[in-house]
């Protein structure tokens, strides 16, 4: 999916800087803007269909709150230890969810994208596999998917095992042997082991937050659960790289803040350390707005104004990272090409 000298440009949820995230229009635009792959967040419906949404609580990304026929499904749940109130994918069938329309998750920040509210239906994962195949044929090169499995322990407890459901979609979509075009990632290693156990061919990548601990480890080990920081210290990173069997990993994917040093004027050695033990490393998420840029790259004006995004993007790409996730794939391509 990429040349050895260039990082992979992944359209984070498609191209949500321009279109509501996780819609067909967002994914198609991401590829038109030069993305090498796109990233779907994957959750499940009541009837076991994998759908593409940022979270299983969908009030911020769909028009469900305005749909009177679904008023009775509004509820409060605890997901990964946090309380949420709204509408949840696991309470809908796919037939019901397919009647909803996507809306911009950050309307105050991305008004241009919000002008497309209500135009696009939700997508199920199988539809994205078909879209990527069609786009690959259109552009004449192999395009990929970086699939994130969300809230895996939570869904497992509901009788909706994401690893099993994902493997089935892979098989039915003809992607079972698409190893060169697929990355599967999660913040929970348990589901990643399940993906490998089920014979899904593709790279397995462990997502790393800047703080906290993985939820599956918290469920298993309580207060003694290893933190993400421990996972990527010297001994922890070596342990990730040398895991074998179903626990084996191909790489890690980290918050960009872990690549920018605390002093604010340089980068950390995390990319070099990951490569040193044989792991690939990806970084998320490149965004040009002042609200999301590191302080030293912000410029005067409101949060939605673009700051010195090109410099921040170039600093992160210059670490030698294997791939970057971007809300505006074209801007990431510009920064990559400038280097």
C-alpha positions in Angstrom: 0.0 0.0 0.0 3.0 2.3 0.2 6.5 2.7 -0.9 9.3 2.1 1.7 10.3 5.8 1.7 6.8 7.2 2.3 4.5 6.9 5.3 1.0 5.5 4.7 -1.6 8.3 4.5 -4.8 7.0 6.2 -8.0 8.9 5.8 -9.2 9.0 9.4 -12.9 8.0 9.2 -12.6 9.0 5.5 -12.1 12.7 5.0 -14.1 14.2 7.9 -12.6 17.6 7.5 -14.8 17.9 4.4 -17.7 15.5 4.8 -19.5 13.9 7.7 -17.3 11.0 9.0 -17.8 7.4 8.1 -20.0 8.1 5.1 -19.6 6.9 1.5 -18.9 10.4 0.4 -16.2 10.8 3.1 -14.4 7.6 2.1 -14.6 8.3 -1.6 -13.3 11.8 -1.1 -10.4 10.5 1.0 -9.2 8.4 -1.9 -9.8 11.2 -4.4 -7.5 13.4 -2.2 -4.7 10.8 -2.2 -5.2 8.6 0.8 -3.6 5.2 0.6 -6.1 3.7 3.1 -9.1 4.6 5.1 -10.0 4.0 8.8 -13.4 2.7 9.8 -14.5 2.5 13.5 -16.5 -0.6 13.9 -19.4 -1.4 16.3 -22.3 -3.9 16.2 -26.0 -3.8 15.8 -28.5 -5.9 17.8 -28.7 -8.4 15.0 -24.9 -8.8 14.7 -24.2 -6.5 11.7 -21.0 -4.6 11.9 -21.6 -0.9 11.2 -19.2 2.0 10.9 -19.6 4.7 13.6 -17.2 6.6 15.8 -18.9 5.2 18.9 -21.8 2.9 19.6 -23.6 6.0 21.1 -24.8 7.7 17.9 -26.6 10.9 18.9 -23.7 13.1 17.9 -23.2 11.6 14.5 -26.7 10.8 13.2 -30.2 12.4 13.1 -31.5 9.8 15.6 -32.5 12.4 18.2 -35.0 13.9 15.7 -36.6 10.6 14.8 -39.7 10.1 16.9 -40.0 6.4 16.0 -36.8 5.8 18.0 -37.5 8.0 21.1 -38.2 4.9 23.2 -34.6 3.7 22.6 -32.9 6.6 24.4 -31.2 5.2 27.5 -28.2 5.5 29.8 -25.5 2.9 29.7 -22.0 2.3 31.1 -19.5 1.6 28.3 -15.9 0.9 29.3 -16.5 2.2 32.7 -18.0 5.6 31.6 -21.7 6.6 31.7 -23.3 7.7 28.5 -26.9 8.7 27.6 -28.3 8.5 24.1 -29.0 6.0 21.5 -26.8 2.9 21.0 -26.2 0.8 17.9 -26.7 -2.5 19.8 -30.3 -1.5 20.5 -31.1 -1.2 16.7 -31.3 -3.7 13.9 -29.4 -2.9 10.8 -32.7 -2.3 9.0 -33.5 0.4 11.5 -30.1 2.0 11.5 -30.1 2.1 7.7 -32.9 4.6 7.9 -30.8 7.2 9.8 -28.7 9.8 8.2 -25.2 11.0 9.2 -24.5 14.5 10.6 -21.2 16.3 11.3 -19.9 15.4 14.8 -18.2 18.8 15.2 -20.6 21.3 13.6 -19.2 24.4 15.4 -15.7 23.6 14.2 -16.4 22.2 10.7 -19.3 24.2 9.3 -18.6 23.2 5.7 -18.9 19.6 6.5 -22.1 20.2 8.5 -23.7 21.6 5.4 -23.9 18.0 4.2 -25.9 16.9 7.3 -28.8 14.5 6.5 -27.6 13.6 3.0 -25.8 10.3 3.6 -27.0 7.0 5.2 -24.9 5.0 7.6 -22.6 2.3 6.2 -22.1 -1.3 7.2 -18.6 -2.8 7.0 -19.3 -5.0 4.1 -20.2 -1.9 2.0 -16.8 -0.4 2.7 -15.0 -3.5 1.5 -16.9 -3.2 -1.8 -16.1 0.6 -2.0 -12.4 0.1 -1.5 -12.3 -2.6 -4.2 -14.1 -0.3 -6.6 -11.8 2.6 -5.7 -8.7 0.4 -6.1 -9.9 -0.5 -9.6 -10.6 3.2 -10.4 -7.2 4.5 -9.4 -5.2 1.5 -10.6 -3.5 0.7 -7.3 -4.2 -1.3 -4.2 -6.0 0.7 -1.6 -6.4 -0.4 2.0 -8.5 -0.5 5.2 -7.2 0.2 8.7 -10.1 -1.3 10.7 -10.6 -0.2 14.4 -12.6 -2.5 16.6 -14.3 -0.4 19.3 -15.4 -1.5 22.8 -14.6 -5.1 22.2 -15.0 -6.3 25.8 -18.3 -4.5 26.1 -19.7 -6.1 22.9 -18.4 -9.5 23.9 -20.4 -9.3 27.1 -23.5 -8.6 25.0 -23.0 -11.7 22.9 -21.7 -9.7 20.0 -18.0 -10.8 19.6 -16.4 -8.4 17.2 -13.5 -10.7 16.2 -16.0 -13.4 15.1 -18.2 -11.0 13.3 -15.3 -9.3 11.6 -13.8 -12.6 10.4 -17.2 -13.5 8.9 -17.4 -10.2 7.0 -13.9 -10.7 5.7 -14.7 -14.1 4.5 -18.0 -13.0 2.8 -16.3 -10.0 1.2 -13.5 -12.0 -0.4 -10.9 -10.2 1.7 -9.9 -13.1 3.8 -6.5 -13.3 2.1 -6.1 -9.6 1.5 -3.1 -9.4 3.9 -1.4 -6.6 2.0 -4.4 -4.3 2.1 -5.7 -4.8 5.7 -4.7 -3.6 9.1 -6.8 -4.4 12.2 -6.3 -2.3 15.3 -7.8 -2.0 18.7 -7.1 -0.5 22.2 -7.7 -4.0 23.5 -5.2 -6.8 22.8 -7.8 -9.5 23.7 -9.8 -8.9 20.6 -6.7 -8.6 18.5 -5.7 -12.1 19.6 -9.1 -13.3 18.6 -8.7 -11.8 15.2 -5.4 -13.7 14.7 -6.9 -16.9 16.1 -9.7 -16.7 13.6 -7.2 -16.7 10.7 -7.7 -13.1 9.5 -4.8 -12.2 7.3 -3.5 -8.7 7.8 -1.4 -6.7 10.1 -2.3 -6.6 13.7 -1.7 -3.2 15.4 -2.2 -2.3 19.1 -3.6 1.2 19.7 -1.9 3.2 22.5 -3.5 6.1 24.3 -1.4 8.9 25.8 -2.7 8.0 29.3 -4.8 5.4 31.1 -4.9 1.6 30.7 -6.6 -0.7 28.2 -10.1 -1.6 29.3 -9.7 -5.4 28.8 -6.7 -5.3 31.1 -8.7 -3.3 33.7 -11.5 -5.8 33.6 -9.0 -8.7 34.0 -6.6 -7.1 36.5 -8.3 -4.2 38.2 -6.1 -1.6 39.7 -3.0 -3.6 38.8 -3.6 -3.4 35.1 -0.7 -2.4 33.0 -1.0 1.2 31.8 -0.4 2.3 28.2 2.7 4.1 29.4 4.1 0.8 30.8 3.3 -0.9 27.5 5.7 1.3 25.6 8.5 1.8 28.1 11.7 -0.1 27.4 10.7 -3.5 28.8 7.1 -3.1 27.7 7.9 -2.4 24.1 10.2 -5.3 23.9 7.5 -7.6 25.3 5.0 -6.4 22.7 7.5 -7.0 19.9 8.4 -10.5 21.1 4.9 -11.8 21.8 4.1 -15.0 19.9 1.2 -17.0 18.7 -2.2 -15.2 18.7 -0.7 -12.5 20.9 1.8 -11.5 18.2 1.7 -7.9 17.0 2.9 -6.2 13.8 2.9 -2.7 15.2 1.6 0.0 17.5 -0.5 3.1 16.7 -0.1 6.0 19.1 -1.4 9.4 19.9 0.7 12.0 18.1 1.4 13.6 21.5 3.6 10.6 22.3 5.9 11.6 19.4 6.2 15.3 20.4 8.4 15.9 23.4 7.2 17.7 26.5 9.5 20.7 26.0 7.5 21.5 22.9 10.5 21.9 20.6 11.3 18.4 19.4 10.3 14.8 19.1 10.7 11.7 21.3 12.6 8.6 20.5 9.5 6.3 20.4 9.6 5.7 16.6 13.2 4.7 16.8 12.6 2.4 19.7 9.6 0.8 18.0 11.6 0.2 14.9 14.5 -1.0 16.9 12.5 -4.0 18.3 10.9 -4.7 14.9 7.5 -3.0 15.3 5.8 -0.7 12.8 4.4 2.5 14.3 1.5 4.7 13.2 0.5 8.1 14.6 -3.0 9.8 15.0 -4.5 12.2 14.3 -3.2 15.0 12.1 -5.7 17.9 12.0 -5.0 21.4 10.9 -7.3 23.4 13.1 -5.9 25.4 16.0 -8.0 23.4 18.5 -6.1 20.2 17.6 -2.6 21.5 17.0 0.1 21.4 19.6 0.5 24.8 21.3 3.7 25.7 19.4 1.9 25.3 16.0 -1.2 27.2 16.8 -1.8 30.7 15.3 -3.9 33.6 16.4 -7.6 33.4 15.9 -10.5 31.0 16.7 -10.3 27.3 17.3 -11.5 26.4 13.8 -8.8 28.5 12.0 -5.9 26.6 10.5 -2.6 27.0 12.3 0.8 26.1 11.2 -0.5 22.6 10.3 2.1 21.9 7.6 5.0 22.3 10.1 3.4 20.0 12.7 2.6 17.4 10.1 6.1 17.6 8.7 7.6 17.2 12.2 5.6 14.1 12.9 6.2 12.6 9.5 10.0 13.3 9.8 10.2 11.0 12.8 10.1 8.1 10.3 6.6 6.9 11.4 5.2 4.2 9.1 1.8 5.8 8.7 -0.3 8.8 9.8 -4.0 9.3 10.2 -5.4 12.5 8.9 -8.9 14.2 8.8 -7.8 16.1 5.7 -5.8 13.5 3.7 -4.8 16.0 1.0 -3.0 18.1 3.6 -1.1 15.0 4.9 -0.1 14.2 1.3 1.2 17.8 0.9 3.3 17.5 4.0 4.6 14.0 3.0 5.6 15.2 -0.4 7.3 18.3 1.0 9.7 16.0 2.8 
